[in-house]
Amino acid sequence: MTLLVTVFAAVVCTILWYKNAPESEMKLGVLCLMYWGASLMWFVDAIFEYAELKEEYFTPAPADMLNDLFLGLSVVALGLIIWLIVLIVKDPKGVVKSALLKKSN
């Protein structure tokens, strides 16, 4: 379930990045790389788990699926938080800088 959630997030983010590719003002490339990296990590994890469990891999317990869903959503949320921090630090549109200068005057 974690793999499924992160792949969906990576695909949606990649579509948004590709749609806005020439400008890259919102630093969506950073978010895409984080989600694709997480997807690759969960894919490798799924391969090793399948090698260990064989056919039992395809019949997970509902509690395990729910835990994996929460973990996948947590990874997506953490990726969004990191992306927002990068966006605020880089400040591509100058919004934070103008708000700070306006406040100090």
Secondary structure, 3 states (H helix, E strand, C coil): CHHHHHHHHHHHHHHHHHHCCCCCCCCHHHHHHHHHHHHHHHHHHHHHHHHHHHHHHHCCCHHHHHHHHHHHHHHHHHHHHHHHHHHHHHCCCCHHHHHHHHHHC
